[in-house]
């Protein structure tokens, strides 16, 4: 059994390429469209060997960012916050390196989570309207910046 970091990196890299995302320093994955830039960010806890996956969408008309930081984006969510209770718990445990799991199980849980609630949702955000629809479908766990919401109401 590995220490888990390589399994997390493997799951993200393999899944990212299937959805057209490119990795930058193995912690950020980007996909660009004319209206949006989508980001999946791997974040490590400062206090324990726990990792988190954050998904975000940048609206290009608000600025010429090529590689926006996840925390500055107009739409944001933590990937496991959208999953069902048991699924979220298993996904969170797979991202916690203190939780002992066989490598194959860790890889499968992480891959399934990012396909369903990370890269899978982000790949649908090719326009502002599409990104706002995804945010609406996902409910209150998704943060949408006020300036993005005000444009939605204007359209």
C-alpha positions as CSV (number, residue, x, y, z in Angstrom):
1,X,0.0,0.0,0.0
2,X,1.4,3.4,-0.9
3,X,1.2,6.6,1.2
4,X,-1.8,7.7,-1.0
5,X,-0.4,10.9,-2.5
6,X,0.6,9.1,-5.7
7,X,-2.8,7.5,-6.0
8,X,-4.5,10.9,-5.7
9,X,-2.2,12.4,-8.3
10,X,-2.8,9.4,-10.6
11,X,-6.6,9.6,-10.3
12,X,-6.6,13.3,-11.1
13,X,-4.2,13.2,-14.0
14,X,-5.9,10.2,-15.7
15,X,-9.4,11.7,-15.2
16,X,-8.4,15.3,-16.2
17,X,-7.0,14.2,-19.6
18,X,-10.3,12.3,-20.4
19,X,-12.2,15.6,-19.9
20,X,-9.8,17.9,-21.7
21,X,-8.2,19.4,-18.7
22,X,-4.4,20.2,-18.4
23,X,-2.5,19.9,-15.2
24,X,-0.3,22.6,-13.8
25,X,2.1,21.5,-11.0
26,X,-0.2,18.5,-10.3
27,X,-2.4,20.6,-8.0
28,X,-4.4,22.6,-10.6
29,X,-6.2,21.5,-13.7
30,X,-7.6,23.9,-16.3
31,X,-9.9,23.8,-19.3
32,X,-10.5,27.0,-21.3
33,X,-13.5,28.0,-23.4
34,X,-14.2,31.4,-24.9
35,X,-16.6,32.5,-22.0
36,X,-15.2,30.4,-19.1
37,X,-12.1,28.9,-17.6
38,X,-12.7,25.8,-15.4
39,X,-10.4,24.9,-12.6
40,X,-10.1,21.8,-10.4
41,X,-7.7,22.4,-7.5
42,X,-6.2,19.9,-5.1
43,X,-5.8,21.5,-1.7
44,X,-3.9,20.0,1.3
45,X,-5.0,20.6,4.8
46,X,-2.5,22.6,6.9
47,X,-3.1,20.5,10.0
48,X,-3.4,16.9,8.8
49,X,-2.7,14.7,5.8
50,X,-6.2,15.4,4.4
51,X,-6.7,16.7,0.9
52,X,-9.7,18.5,-0.6
53,X,-10.8,19.0,-4.2
54,X,-12.2,22.4,-5.2
55,X,-14.0,23.1,-8.5
56,X,-14.4,26.6,-9.9
57,X,-15.4,28.6,-13.0
58,X,-14.0,31.9,-14.1
59,X,-16.0,34.1,-16.4
60,X,-13.6,35.6,-18.9
61,X,-15.5,38.8,-19.5
62,X,-14.6,39.9,-15.9
63,X,-10.9,39.8,-16.6
64,X,-8.2,38.3,-18.8
65,X,-7.0,35.6,-16.3
66,X,-5.3,32.7,-18.0
67,X,-4.8,30.6,-14.9
68,X,-7.2,32.0,-12.3
69,X,-6.9,30.8,-8.7
70,X,-9.8,28.7,-7.5
71,X,-10.6,31.0,-4.6
72,X,-10.9,34.0,-7.0
73,X,-13.4,32.4,-9.4
74,X,-17.0,33.4,-9.9
75,X,-18.5,29.9,-9.2
76,X,-17.0,27.6,-6.6
77,X,-17.7,24.3,-4.9
78,X,-15.9,21.7,-2.9
79,X,-16.3,18.4,-4.9
80,X,-17.3,16.1,-2.0
81,X,-19.9,18.6,-0.7
82,X,-22.2,17.7,-3.7
83,X,-22.1,14.0,-3.1
84,X,-24.7,12.0,-1.2
85,X,-23.9,11.3,2.5
86,X,-22.3,7.9,2.3
87,X,-20.6,8.7,-1.0
88,X,-19.2,12.0,0.4
89,X,-17.9,10.2,3.5
90,X,-16.1,7.5,1.4
91,X,-14.7,10.2,-0.9
92,X,-13.5,12.3,2.0
93,X,-11.9,9.2,3.6
94,X,-10.1,8.4,0.3
95,X,-8.6,11.9,0.4
96,X,-7.5,11.5,4.0
97,X,-4.1,9.8,4.0
98,X,-4.5,8.8,7.7
99,X,-7.4,6.6,6.6
100,X,-6.0,3.2,5.5
101,X,-7.4,2.0,2.2
102,X,-6.1,-0.4,-0.4
103,X,-4.6,1.6,-3.3
104,X,-7.2,0.2,-5.8
105,X,-10.1,1.3,-3.6
106,X,-8.6,4.8,-3.0
107,X,-8.1,5.2,-6.7
108,X,-11.6,4.1,-7.6
109,X,-13.3,6.3,-4.9
110,X,-11.3,9.4,-6.0
111,X,-11.9,8.8,-9.7
112,X,-15.6,8.2,-9.2
113,X,-16.0,11.4,-7.2
114,X,-14.1,13.7,-9.6
115,X,-15.9,12.2,-12.6
116,X,-19.3,12.8,-11.1
117,X,-18.8,16.1,-9.2
118,X,-15.6,17.6,-10.4
119,X,-14.4,17.2,-14.0
120,X,-17.8,15.9,-15.1
121,X,-19.7,19.0,-13.9
122,X,-16.9,21.4,-15.0
123,X,-16.9,19.9,-18.5
124,X,-20.6,21.1,-18.8
125,X,-19.5,24.8,-18.0
126,X,-18.5,25.8,-21.5
127,X,-20.4,29.1,-21.3
128,X,-21.6,31.5,-18.6
129,X,-25.2,30.3,-19.0
130,X,-24.2,26.7,-18.8
131,X,-22.1,27.3,-15.7
132,X,-25.0,29.1,-14.0
133,X,-27.3,26.2,-14.9
134,X,-24.9,23.7,-13.3
135,X,-24.7,26.0,-10.1
136,X,-28.5,26.1,-10.0
137,X,-28.8,22.3,-10.3
138,X,-26.2,21.7,-7.6
139,X,-28.0,23.9,-5.1
140,X,-26.8,25.9,-2.1
141,X,-23.4,24.1,-1.8
142,X,-22.2,26.0,-4.8
143,X,-21.0,29.6,-4.2
144,X,-21.8,32.1,-7.0
145,X,-20.3,35.5,-6.9
146,X,-22.8,38.4,-6.8
147,X,-21.5,39.9,-10.0
148,X,-22.1,36.6,-11.8
149,X,-25.7,36.5,-10.4
150,X,-26.4,40.1,-11.4
151,X,-25.5,39.3,-15.0
152,X,-27.7,36.2,-15.0
153,X,-30.7,38.4,-13.9
154,X,-29.9,41.0,-16.6
155,X,-29.9,38.3,-19.4
